[in-house]
Amino acid sequence: MMNNLKTFFALLFLFTPLSQLSVAVERNCSEQKIPKNEKSFTLAVLPDTQFYCDTRLKLSKKWGNGDLRRYFFEQTRWVRDNHKRLNIAFLVHEGDIVQADAPEEWAIAKEAMSILDGKVPYCLCLGNHDMGFQKSNNKYGGDIAVNRTTHFNKYFPREKYAKTKEFGGTFDPKRHDNSWYHFEASGMKFLIVSLECKPRDEVLNWANKVVANNPDHRVIVLTHAYMRANGKRFDKLGYKITGNAGEAIWQKLVSKHKNVFMVLCGHASGEAVLSSKGDHGNQVHQVLSDYQNLHNGGESWLRYMVFEPSENKIKVYTYNPALDKFRNQPSSRFDLQYQMTTDF
């Protein structure tokens, strides 16, 4: 890592390994969890949902009969039913949508995500479990991310999402793997660039152009495998596919643009926040959330981020719609400072 490009903010550097998450006290939060005024709005975040769609490898059977799809539906129904109350402007999925790229798994994901259609705009990024699968004799029954072929494009086709007003474009004009979306909230323009797991150099070059061509947009980079639960960016990743890990994504894309303020990722079980300074002195909050190894594959835990422009804060909540509970430990409930009352 390059220390001259990175500043750690002690109050914002929060991380919890999964081993601690699994025993964390869960209780309802007493503080206000809805936007304070009409200028406030919310970004919903779905972490890894792979165990909810686990039909090929059936690793989810360690939690009973293995059919956990109800938790995926709980998540998207809750977002749909609360989008007006929370003023949810957009939803992102952090990847590992399915377990092993099986058509029947993608059918579950499509049904769950379609609950949001016409209600809440959304985009998804591809995780390692969403890419090419190959049977093998290992303990899991197969290898993931052996190539970039995926059934994702059949169940989440580019042509469907190109019809929405939030759609901006894709790296490949025929595929939905790498995309960008935009929306407006509280008089501000936002752009989300969604990148494949281990994005290739040519994908990062494309993303650089997208961000540079939209200097009046506040940018969130969405990618699956970016940082560990200890708050450090990945310097390398396994799998047969070749591409860039988190540190390289930071160096080649994120740090270069003054309008990038956040990175959202999953993959590594646990929670973490890393706040670093980009090349232009802008603060970039890099946020990890992944609950797949908790009971029932995550049991519907999700995140929502309330943007409060009057306070220049993003209030982050970790919520379980199936249990109607919040997590209150510092790694699960925290505020991020972000300037919204003046031009960035």
C-alpha positions in Angstrom: 0.0 0.0 0.0 1.1 3.6 -0.6 1.0 5.5 2.7 1.2 8.8 1.0 -2.2 8.1 -0.6 -3.9 6.9 2.5 -5.1 8.5 5.8 -6.7 6.5 8.5 -9.5 8.2 10.5 -9.6 6.5 13.8 -13.2 7.2 14.6 -14.3 5.7 11.3 -12.0 2.7 11.1 -14.3 0.1 12.4 -14.1 -3.6 11.9 -15.5 -6.8 13.3 -14.4 -10.3 12.2 -17.2 -12.8 11.7 -16.2 -14.6 14.8 -17.2 -11.6 16.9 -20.3 -10.9 14.7 -21.7 -14.3 15.4 -22.0 -13.6 19.2 -22.9 -9.9 19.0 -25.8 -8.8 21.1 -28.9 -8.1 18.9 -31.4 -5.7 20.1 -33.8 -3.0 18.8 -32.3 0.4 18.4 -34.1 3.2 20.3 -32.8 6.1 18.2 -34.6 7.5 15.2 -34.0 5.3 12.1 -35.9 7.2 9.5 -34.9 10.3 7.5 -35.3 13.5 9.5 -36.7 15.7 6.8 -37.8 15.7 3.1 -34.2 16.3 2.0 -33.0 13.1 3.6 -32.9 9.9 1.6 -31.7 6.3 1.9 -29.5 3.9 0.0 -30.3 0.2 0.6 -27.5 -2.4 0.5 -27.9 -6.2 0.1 -24.8 -8.2 1.1 -24.0 -11.7 -0.2 -27.2 -13.7 -0.7 -25.5 -16.8 -2.0 -26.9 -19.2 0.6 -30.4 -18.1 -0.1 -30.0 -19.4 -3.6 -27.9 -22.5 -2.9 -29.5 -25.3 -5.0 -26.4 -26.8 -6.7 -23.9 -27.4 -3.9 -26.5 -27.4 -1.1 -23.9 -26.2 1.5 -26.8 -24.4 3.2 -28.1 -27.8 4.5 -25.9 -27.2 7.6 -28.8 -25.0 8.7 -31.6 -27.5 8.3 -33.3 -28.4 5.0 -31.2 -26.0 3.1 -34.0 -23.9 1.6 -33.2 -20.4 2.7 -34.8 -18.5 -0.2 -37.3 -16.9 2.1 -34.7 -14.6 3.5 -33.9 -13.1 0.1 -37.6 -12.4 -0.3 -37.8 -10.9 3.2 -35.1 -8.5 2.2 -36.5 -7.2 -1.0 -40.1 -7.1 0.3 -39.0 -5.1 3.3 -37.2 -2.6 1.0 -40.3 -2.4 -1.3 -42.7 -1.9 1.6 -40.5 0.7 3.3 -39.3 2.7 0.3 -41.6 5.6 1.0 -41.1 5.7 4.7 -37.3 5.7 4.4 -37.3 7.6 1.1 -35.1 4.8 -0.5 -33.6 6.3 -3.6 -31.7 3.3 -4.8 -30.5 -0.2 -3.8 -27.3 -2.0 -4.6 -26.4 -5.7 -4.3 -22.7 -6.3 -3.4 -22.4 -9.6 -5.3 -22.3 -13.3 -4.7 -26.0 -13.2 -5.7 -26.1 -16.9 -6.1 -23.9 -19.8 -4.9 -22.7 -21.6 -8.0 -24.0 -20.0 -11.2 -26.8 -22.6 -11.6 -29.9 -21.6 -13.6 -32.3 -22.6 -10.8 -30.3 -20.3 -8.4 -30.6 -17.4 -10.8 -34.3 -18.0 -11.1 -34.6 -17.5 -7.3 -32.5 -14.4 -7.5 -34.6 -13.0 -10.3 -37.8 -13.6 -8.5 -36.5 -12.0 -5.3 -35.1 -8.9 -7.1 -38.2 -8.5 -9.3 -40.1 -7.5 -6.2 -38.4 -4.2 -6.5 -39.2 -3.6 -10.1 -41.1 -0.4 -10.6 -40.7 0.6 -7.0 -37.0 0.9 -6.1 -34.3 1.2 -8.8 -31.3 -1.1 -8.3 -28.1 -2.5 -9.7 -26.0 -5.6 -8.9 -22.4 -6.5 -9.2 -21.0 -10.0 -9.9 -19.1 -11.9 -7.2 -16.9 -14.9 -7.6 -19.8 -17.3 -6.9 -21.7 -15.7 -9.8 -19.1 -16.6 -12.4 -18.3 -19.8 -14.3 -18.7 -23.0 -12.3 -17.0 -26.3 -12.9 -17.6 -29.7 -11.2 -14.7 -31.2 -9.4 -13.9 -33.7 -6.6 -13.0 -31.1 -4.0 -15.0 -31.0 -0.7 -17.4 -28.5 -2.2 -18.2 -30.4 -5.3 -16.9 -27.9 -7.7 -14.8 -24.8 -8.5 -16.2 -21.3 -8.8 -15.0 -18.3 -10.9 -13.2 -20.6 -13.4 -14.1 -18.1 -16.1 -16.3 -15.1 -16.7 -19.1 -16.9 -18.3 -22.3 -16.6 -16.2 -26.0 -17.1 -16.4 -26.5 -13.6 -14.9 -27.1 -12.0 -18.3 -30.0 -14.4 -19.0 -31.8 -13.6 -15.8 -30.8 -10.0 -15.5 -30.5 -8.9 -19.2 -29.0 -5.6 -20.2 -32.0 -4.8 -22.4 -34.4 -4.9 -19.4 -32.4 -2.4 -17.4 -31.5 -0.2 -20.3 -35.2 0.8 -20.3 -35.0 2.3 -16.9 -34.3 6.0 -16.4 -31.4 5.3 -14.0 -29.4 3.2 -16.5 -26.3 4.8 -17.7 -24.4 2.2 -19.8 -22.3 -0.9 -19.7 -18.7 -1.9 -20.5 -19.9 -4.5 -23.0 -22.8 -3.3 -25.2 -24.3 -6.8 -25.1 -23.7 -7.7 -21.4 -24.8 -6.4 -18.0 -21.7 -7.5 -16.1 -20.1 -4.1 -15.7 -22.6 -1.2 -15.6 -23.2 2.3 -14.3 -26.4 3.9 -13.0 -27.3 7.3 -11.9 -30.0 8.9 -9.7 -30.8 12.3 -8.1 -31.7 12.9 -4.5 -32.0 16.1 -2.5 -30.8 18.1 -5.4 -27.6 16.0 -5.8 -26.5 13.8 -8.7 -25.2 10.3 -7.8 -23.5 7.7 -10.0 -22.9 4.1 -9.1 -20.3 2.2 -11.2 -20.7 -1.6 -10.7 -17.7 -3.7 -11.4 -17.2 -7.5 -11.8 -15.2 -9.5 -9.3 -11.5 -9.0 -10.0 -12.2 -6.4 -12.7 -9.9 -6.5 -15.7 -7.7 -3.5 -16.6 -9.9 -2.8 -19.6 -12.9 -2.6 -17.3 -11.1 -0.2 -14.9 -10.1 1.9 -17.9 -13.8 2.1 -18.9 -14.8 3.0 -15.4 -12.3 5.8 -15.2 -13.8 7.3 -18.3 -17.3 7.0 -16.9 -16.4 8.8 -13.7 -14.3 11.4 -15.5 -17.1 12.1 -18.0 -19.6 12.8 -15.1 -17.7 15.3 -12.9 -20.9 16.7 -11.5 -22.0 13.3 -10.0 -21.0 12.0 -6.6 -19.7 8.5 -7.2 -20.0 5.2 -5.4 -17.9 2.3 -6.6 -19.6 -1.1 -6.2 -17.5 -4.2 -6.4 -17.6 -7.6 -4.7 -14.1 -8.4 -3.4 -12.3 -5.3 -2.2 -11.3 -5.5 1.4 -10.9 -7.9 4.3 -12.8 -7.8 7.6 -9.6 -6.4 9.2 -10.1 -3.2 7.2 -7.3 -3.8 4.7 -7.7 -3.9 1.0 -7.0 -7.2 -0.8 -3.6 -7.2 -2.5 -4.4 -10.4 -4.3 -7.3 -12.9 -4.8 -7.4 -16.5 -5.9 -9.5 -18.1 -8.7 -8.7 -18.8 -12.3 -10.0 -15.5 -13.6 -7.4 -12.8 -13.8 -7.9 -9.2 -12.8 -7.4 -6.6 -10.0 -7.9 -7.0 -6.3 -8.8 -4.2 -3.9 -5.5 -2.4 -3.6 -5.1 -2.2 -7.4 -8.7 -1.0 -7.7 -7.9 1.8 -5.3 -4.7 2.7 -7.1 -6.0 2.5 -10.7 -9.5 3.9 -10.2 -10.9 5.0 -6.8 -8.1 7.2 -5.7 -7.8 9.1 -9.0 -11.2 11.0 -8.9 -12.2 13.7 -6.5 -15.9 12.9 -6.9 -15.6 9.3 -5.7 -16.7 9.2 -2.0 -17.6 5.6 -1.3 -16.8 2.0 -2.1 -19.2 -0.8 -1.2 -18.2 -4.4 -1.1 -18.9 -7.9 0.3 -17.1 -11.2 -0.1 -15.2 -11.2 3.2 -17.4 -12.3 6.2 -17.7 -9.5 8.7 -17.9 -5.7 8.7 -15.3 -3.0 8.2 -14.9 0.6 7.3 -11.7 2.1 5.9 -11.6 5.9 5.2 -8.7 7.0 3.0 -7.7 10.2 1.2 -7.7 10.1 -2.6 -5.2 11.9 -4.8 -7.3 15.1 -4.7 -7.6 15.1 -0.9 -11.1 13.8 -0.9 -12.2 11.4 1.8 -13.3 8.0 0.5 -15.3 5.7 2.8 -14.8 2.0 1.9 -17.4 -0.1 3.5 -17.6 -3.9 3.8 -20.7 -5.9 4.9 -21.1 -9.7 4.6 -23.2 -11.9 6.9 -23.3 -15.1 4.9 -21.6 -17.2 7.6 -24.0 -16.2 10.3 -27.0 -18.4 11.2 -29.1 -19.4 8.2 -26.7 -17.9 5.8 -27.2 -14.4 7.0 -30.9 -14.7 7.9 -31.8 -11.6 6.0 -29.3 -9.1 7.6 -28.9 -6.1 5.3 -27.8 -2.5 5.5 -29.4 0.9 4.8 -27.7 4.2 4.8 -29.6 7.4 5.6 -28.1 10.5 3.9 -28.7 13.5 6.1 -27.6 16.6 4.1 -28.4 19.0 6.9 -25.9 17.2 9.1 -23.4 16.2 6.4 -23.7 12.7 7.7 -24.5 9.2 6.3 -26.1 7.1 9.1 -25.5 3.4 8.6 -27.9 0.8 10.0 -27.6 -2.9 10.0 -31.1 -4.5 10.1 -32.7 -7.9 10.0 -36.2 -7.7 8.5 -37.0 -11.4 9.3 -36.3 -10.8 13.0 -37.1 -7.1 13.1 -33.8 -6.4 14.9 -30.9 -4.0 14.6 -27.2 -4.5 15.4 -25.9 -1.7 17.7 -22.2 -2.5 18.1 -19.9 0.2 16.6 -19.1 -1.8 13.5 -22.8 -2.2 12.7 -24.3 1.2 13.6 -22.1 4.2 12.8 -22.1 7.6 11.0 -19.9 8.7 8.2 -19.0 12.3 7.7 -19.7 13.5 4.1 -20.0 17.0 2.9 -23.4 17.6 1.2 -24.4 21.2 2.1 -21.8 22.6 -0.3 -20.4 21.6 -3.7 -17.8 18.9 -3.6 
